[in-house]
């Protein structure tokens, strides 16, 4: 199995910062190449939306509204992706989910998508 485990969520005041982490692990992880890792979020009553993704070459892609405040980085050696969030506002309140797309390098091959369990971020005074 493969697991994505997020950490770093919590309560922060408007204007503050948080750093989320997501580590991939599992007994069969060695059979995969991790293509992209990224973050999505889901606010109450809203659909899950993309925050941003990063590929194995560290190229990033963000939703336009996240650019400038959010930064995604990746530690390939430790199969970990980070989300640095600055200048947080109440509208950033959501459950943040880690996502990874992985290529299975043995039969039956293919691309598999995994999700973390989510971590709550609350921006409030």
VOBA-1610 file (N, C-alpha, C; in pm, whole numbers, padded with zeros to 5 digits, always signed):
BEGIN
Unk+00083-00119+00000Unk+00000+00000+00000Unk+00087+00125+00000Unk+00025+00235-00042Unk+00090+00365-00040Unk+00004+00460+00043Unk+00066+00536+00129Unk-00006+00634+00209Unk+00056+00772+00191Unk-00031+00872+00196Unk+00013+01011+00200Unk-00032+01066+00335Unk+00061+01116+00412Unk+00029+01166+00546Unk+00063+01313+00554Unk-00039+01394+00577Unk-00021+01539+00587Unk+00000+01579+00733Unk+00064+01691+00750Unk+00080+01751+00883Unk+00099+01901+00868Unk+00082+01972+00979Unk+00110+02115+00980Unk-00011+02206+00981Unk-00130+02150+00972Unk-00248+02235+00976Unk-00273+02291+01115Unk-00371+02380+01123Unk-00404+02437+01253Unk-00476+02570+01239Unk-00480+02641+01350Unk-00546+02772+01357Unk-00441+02881+01347Unk-00465+02977+01261Unk-00371+03088+01244Unk-00450+03216+01226Unk-00394+03326+01271Unk-00460+03455+01256Unk-00443+03508+01114Unk-00536+03592+01070Unk-00520+03655+00938Unk-00385+03725+00927Unk-00323+03707+00812Unk-00189+03763+00791Unk-00077+03670+00831Unk-00111+03561+00897Unk-00009+03467+00942Unk+00032+03368+00836Unk+00119+03275+00876Unk+00174+03176+00785Unk+00161+03036+00844Unk+00154+02940+00755Unk+00157+02799+00793Unk+00236+02724+00688Unk+00297+02614+00730Unk+00366+02526+00637Unk+00309+02386+00653Unk+00254+02334+00545Unk+00202+02198+00545Unk+00306+02104+00484Unk+00307+01983+00535Unk+00394+01879+00481Unk+00311+01758+00445Unk+00359+01683+00347Unk+00293+01559+00308Unk+00401+01460+00267Unk+00406+01349+00336Unk+00506+01247+00307Unk+00439+01122+00253Unk+00494+01070+00145Unk+00448+00945+00087Unk+00528+00830+00147Unk+00458+00724+00181Unk+00526+00607+00237Unk+00446+00483+00203Unk+00504+00368+00236Unk+00433+00243+00212Unk+00526+00135+00165Unk+00480+00013+00186Unk+00565-00102+00157Unk+00594-00119+00008Unk+00506-00064-00078Unk+00526-00082-00222Unk+00567+00048-00290Unk+00596+00150-00211Unk+00631+00278-00270Unk+00752+00266-00362Unk+00842+00174-00330Unk+00964+00157-00409Unk+00934+00112-00551Unk+00814+00063-00577Unk+00777+00017-00711Unk+00728+00131-00799Unk+00716+00250-00742Unk+00661+00365-00813Unk+00765+00471-00839Unk+00739+00549-00944Unk+00804+00678-00964Unk+00696+00783-00939Unk+00728+00879-00854Unk+00629+00983-00824Unk+00640+01091-00930Unk+00534+01110-01005Unk+00535+01211-01110Unk+00508+01348-01048Unk+00384+01377-01022Unk+00351+01506-00963Unk+00300+01487-00820Unk+00328+01584-00738Unk+00270+01594-00604Unk+00207+01732-00593Unk+00104+01742-00515Unk+00040+01872-00508Unk-00060+01882-00395Unk-00125+01995-00394Unk-00221+02027-00288Unk-00353+02074-00348Unk-00461+02028-00287Unk-00595+02073-00316Unk-00657+02117-00184Unk-00765+02190-00193Unk-00834+02228-00071Unk-00985+02227-00092Unk-01057+02209+00016Unk-01202+02207+00010Unk-01258+02283+00129Unk-01322+02395+00099Unk-01387+02474+00202Unk-01529+02421+00225Unk-01587+02450+00341Unk-01722+02404+00369Unk-01821+02448+00262Unk-01898+02354+00210Unk-02000+02385+00111Unk-01948+02411-00028Unk-01818+02390-00049Unk-01759+02417-00181Unk-01693+02291-00235Unk-01668+02293-00365Unk-01599+02181-00427Unk-01450+02188-00400Unk-01387+02072-00406Unk-01241+02068-00391Unk-01177+02141-00508Unk-01076+02222-00478Unk-01010+02300-00582Unk-00858+02283-00575Unk-00796+02302-00687Unk-00650+02293-00695Unk-00586+02412-00625Unk-00483+02383-00548Unk-00396+02488-00495Unk-00274+02499-00587Unk-00206+02389-00606Unk-00090+02387-00696Unk-00027+02250-00698Unk+00055+02227-00799Unk+00124+02099-00814Unk+00269+02125-00850Unk+00351+02022-00826Unk+00493+02029-00858Unk+00535+01896-00917Unk+00615+01900-01024Unk+00658+01772-01082Unk+00796+01735-01030Unk+00848+01626-01080Unk+00975+01574-01029Unk+01093+01665-01064Unk+01074+01754-01161Unk+01179+01851-01197Unk+01160+01984-01124Unk+01067+01987-01029Unk+01041+02106-00947Unk+00970+02217-01024Unk+00910+02184-01136Unk+00827+02281-01206Unk+00692+02287-01136Unk+00644+02407-01113Unk+00520+02424-01038Unk+00411+02487-01123Unk+00290+02462-01080Unk+00173+02521-01144Unk+00073+02550-01034Unk+00027+02675-01026Unk-00065+02716-00921Unk-00196+02766-00981Unk-00301+02754-00902Unk-00422+02825-00936Unk-00390+02975-00926Unk-00444+03052-01017Unk-00407+03193-01025Unk-00422+03266-00893Unk-00529+03238-00821Unk-00556+03312-00697Unk-00458+03277-00585Unk-00380+03169-00603Unk-00283+03127-00502Unk-00142+03184-00529Unk-00121+03231-00650Unk+00013+03275-00687Unk+00056+03392-00600Unk+00180+03388-00558Unk+00236+03496-00479Unk+00226+03476-00329Unk+00124+03404-00283Unk+00112+03380-00139Unk+00148+03238-00101Unk+00128+03146-00193Unk+00152+03004-00164Unk+00271+02955-00247Unk+00354+02873-00184Unk+00470+02817-00252Unk+00478+02667-00225Unk+00488+02589-00331Unk+00502+02444-00319Unk+00647+02408-00346Unk+00699+02319-00264Unk+00834+02267-00284Unk+00832+02116-00259Unk+00942+02053-00293Unk+00941+01906-00290Unk+01080+01855-00253Unk+01081+01750-00174Unk+01203+01680-00138Unk+01192+01541-00197Unk+01252+01521-00314Unk+01237+01394-00384Unk+01300+01278-00306Unk+01409+01304-00238Unk+01477+01197-00166Unk+01390+01139-00054Unk+01304+01224+00001Unk+01218+01180+00112Unk+01071+01171+00073Unk+01044+01183-00058Unk+00906+01169-00108Unk+00810+01260-00034Unk+00851+01383-00016Unk+00773+01478+00063Unk+00747+01605-00017Unk+00628+01658-00004Unk+00591+01785-00066Unk+00548+01880+00044Unk+00578+02007+00023Unk+00547+02110+00122Unk+00460+02218+00058Unk+00381+02282+00142Unk+00303+02398+00100Unk+00326+02509+00202Unk+00397+02611+00159Unk+00419+02729+00243Unk+00311+02830+00211Unk+00234+02867+00312Unk+00123+02960+00293Unk+00150+03086+00374Unk+00153+03199+00306Unk+00178+03328+00369Unk+00060+03420+00350Unk+00056+03524+00431Unk-00050+03626+00421Unk-00188+03561+00415Unk-00212+03470+00506Unk-00337+03395+00504Unk-00456+03484+00535Unk-00566+03453+00470Unk-00690+03526+00489Unk-00799+03426+00527Unk-00910+03473+00584Unk-01015+03380+00626Unk-01066+03290+00512Unk-01065+03340+00390Unk-01112+03257+00277Unk-01019+03139+00248Unk-00903+03137+00310Unk-00814+03022+00294Unk-00853+02907+00387Unk-00949+02930+00473Unk-00995+02825+00563Unk-01053+02709+00484Unk-00998+02590+00506Unk-01040+02473+00429Unk-00967+02351+00484Unk-01009+02235+00437Unk-00930+02114+00455Unk-00837+02104+00335Unk-00710+02089+00362Unk-00609+02082+00258Unk-00568+01936+00238Unk-00572+01893+00113Unk-00544+01755+00079Unk-00418+01745-00007Unk-00336+01650+00025Unk-00219+01618-00054Unk-00258+01518-00163Unk-00196+01531-00278Unk-00225+01445-00393Unk-00094+01404-00458Unk-00088+01281-00502Unk+00031+01235-00574Unk-00011+01145-00690Unk+00049+01168-00804Unk+00030+01081-00920Unk+00160+01004-00941Unk+00147+00871-00941Unk+00264+00786-00943Unk+00256+00686-01057Unk+00371+00663-01117Unk+00384+00564-01222Unk+00432+00433-01162Unk+00353+00328-01183Unk+00393+00195-01138Unk+00492+00137-01237Unk+00609+00101-01190Unk+00717+00059-01280Unk+00723-00092-01303Unk+00626-00164-01251Unk+00616-00308-01276Unk+00475-00338-01323Unk+00457-00459-01383Unk+00322-00497-01426Unk+00227-00491-01308Unk+00106-00436-01329Unk+00044-00399-01456Unk+00073-00257-01505Unk+00171-00190-01450Unk+00210-00055-01490Unk+00093+00041-01471Unk+00101+00157-01530Unk-00007+00254-01518Unk+00022+00366-01421Unk-00065+00465-01424Unk-00054+00581-01335Unk-00162+00570-01229Unk-00121+00588-01106Unk-00211+00577-00993Unk-00213+00709-00916Unk-00332+00746-00870Unk-00349+00870-00795Unk-00382+00838-00651Unk-00311+00904-00561Unk-00332+00884-00418Unk-00364+01017-00351Unk-00444+01007-00245Unk-00484+01124-00168Unk-00449+01105-00020Unk-00414+01214+00044Unk-00400+01211+00188Unk-00535+01226+00255Unk-00534+01219+00387Unk-00660+01223+00462Unk-00709+01366+00485Unk-00624+01462+00459Unk-00662+01602+00474Unk-00618+01658+00609Unk-00586+01786+00608Unk-00550+01857+00731Unk-00624+01990+00733Unk-00682+02022+00847Unk-00764+02143+00858Unk-00677+02266+00877Unk-00706+02367+00799Unk-00644+02499+00817Unk-00757+02599+00843Unk-00747+02667+00955Unk-00848+02766+00992Unk-00780+02900+01012Unk-00827+03000+00938Unk-00772+03136+00949Unk-00877+03223+01014Unk-00849+03262+01136Unk-00948+03338+01212Unk-00879+03414+01324Unk-00936+03530+01357Unk-00886+03607+01470Unk-00961+03572+01597
//
